[in-house]
Amino acid sequence: MELIRFVGERIRELRNRYGGGAGISQEALAKALKITANTVSRWETGTYRPGIEDLEALSRFFGVSILEFFPKDKEPGEERVTALLRAARDLPQHDIEELQKYAEFRRARALLGSTSGKKKAGRPQGGQG
């Protein structure tokens, strides 16, 4: 499955499960994120590609890891993860949570293939407009 379609399906799933299964409308989600409902709709259909900042906002809104918007990796690279855990061992809990969010953000950016991170909400995927 194409990545942008996968991301769109995840947004739709999270939106429909929001509030213990009650769901949230595209309009309400858009208002919370300060974007248009049309943009949410186009993300969900894969017409528009959400930028990394959009995915971060969505992950914070839904209270999930930003990596929820990407297919699961087959092998996470154990040695590097272990080294990172050793380095973070004595950090305060708040710092560990921020480090986790930063690592998830960087991983999502790499998965999205966005080196500049400058894609705007509402911009067509093909770079038109």
C-alpha positions as MATLAB code, in Angstrom:
seq = 'MELIRFVGERIRELRNRYGGGAGISQEALAKALKITANTVSRWETGTYRPGIEDLEALSRFFGVSILEFFPKDKEPGEERVTALLRAARDLPQHDIEELQKYAEFRRARALLGSTSGKKKAGRPQGGQG';
ca = [
       0.000    0.000    0.000;
       1.237    3.461   -0.855;
       2.516    5.391    2.183;
       0.250    8.417    1.708;
      -2.826    6.173    1.552;
      -1.652    4.341    4.692;
      -1.255    7.673    6.514;
      -4.727    8.755    5.390;
      -6.294    5.539    6.619;
      -4.595    5.914    9.990;
      -5.913    9.481   10.335;
      -9.431    8.244    9.536;
      -9.130    5.331   11.988;
      -7.904    7.552   14.807;
     -10.591   10.128   14.080;
     -13.328    7.461   14.115;
     -12.040    5.890   17.366;
     -11.586    9.232   19.130;
     -13.375    9.682   22.455;
     -13.662    5.990   23.222;
     -15.225    5.164   19.887;
     -17.609    8.101   19.626;
     -15.403    9.620   16.954;
     -14.798   13.205   15.955;
     -15.933   14.873   12.761;
     -13.502   16.137   10.152;
     -14.800   19.628   10.912;
     -14.139   19.342   14.659;
     -10.668   17.898   14.078;
      -9.874   20.651   11.579;
     -11.007   23.320   14.031;
      -8.813   21.835   16.777;
      -5.799   21.823   14.432;
      -6.620   25.256   12.948;
      -6.904   23.947    9.392;
      -9.824   23.413    7.005;
     -12.089   20.366    7.053;
     -11.333   20.008    3.346;
      -7.668   19.460    4.210;
      -8.531   16.671    6.665;
     -10.715   15.054    4.007;
      -7.956   15.242    1.433;
      -5.415   13.774    3.857;
      -7.739   10.859    4.497;
      -8.246   10.175    0.784;
      -4.550   10.542   -0.029;
      -5.157   13.564   -2.255;
      -2.967   15.786   -0.065;
       0.153   14.766    1.794;
       0.282   15.915    5.422;
       3.620   17.451    6.366;
       5.676   16.268    9.290;
       4.403   19.192   11.381;
       0.832   18.156   10.572;
       1.537   14.592   11.682;
       3.100   15.854   14.894;
       0.001   17.962   15.601;
      -2.234   14.969   14.868;
      -0.185   12.673   17.104;
      -0.381   15.147   19.988;
      -4.117   15.681   19.450;
      -4.870   11.946   19.445;
      -2.302   11.173   22.171;
      -0.401    8.630   20.083;
       3.133    8.264   18.824;
       3.809    9.950   15.493;
       4.975    6.533   14.316;
       1.327    5.376   14.438;
       0.974    6.982   11.009;
       3.530    4.637    9.415;
       3.715    0.886    8.799;
       5.596   -1.030   11.468;
       9.291   -1.751   10.881;
      10.421   -5.330   10.606;
      13.661   -4.803   12.599;
      14.294   -1.742   14.820;
      18.144   -1.751   15.065;
      18.671   -3.111   18.572;
      22.250   -1.915   19.164;
      21.445    1.760   18.583;
      18.297    1.581   20.679;
      20.212   -0.040   23.541;
      22.897    2.671   23.385;
      20.229    5.370   23.447;
      18.560    3.777   26.462;
      21.884    3.627   28.304;
      22.495    7.306   27.593;
      19.019    8.287   28.794;
      18.976    6.058   31.884;
      19.368    8.792   34.516;
      17.336   11.535   32.861;
      14.204   12.845   34.576;
      10.930   11.354   33.322;
       9.920   14.556   31.506;
      13.210   14.590   29.587;
      12.780   10.932   28.638;
       9.282   11.645   27.305;
      10.582   14.588   25.240;
      13.482   12.489   23.962;
      11.000    9.804   22.901;
       8.830   12.349   21.076;
      11.895   13.810   19.363;
      13.093   10.366   18.266;
       9.627    9.520   16.964;
       9.466   12.840   15.104;
      12.856   12.209   13.464;
      11.867    8.667   12.509;
       8.572    9.856   11.028;
      10.370   12.557    9.053;
      12.714    9.928    7.627;
       9.792    7.646    6.755;
       7.942   10.509    5.100;
      11.041   11.280    3.044;
      10.887   14.946    3.931;
      14.333   16.438    4.397;
      13.142   20.019    4.392;
       9.881   19.553    6.290;
       8.483   22.583    4.420;
       5.355   20.992    2.875;
       2.282   23.078    3.616;
      -1.114   21.706    4.551;
      -3.386   21.776    1.566;
      -0.654   21.483   -1.038;
      -1.348   18.720   -3.581;
       0.955   15.724   -3.312;
       2.300   16.073   -6.853;
       3.694   19.561   -6.145;
       1.060   21.286   -8.260;
      -0.453   24.588   -7.218;
];
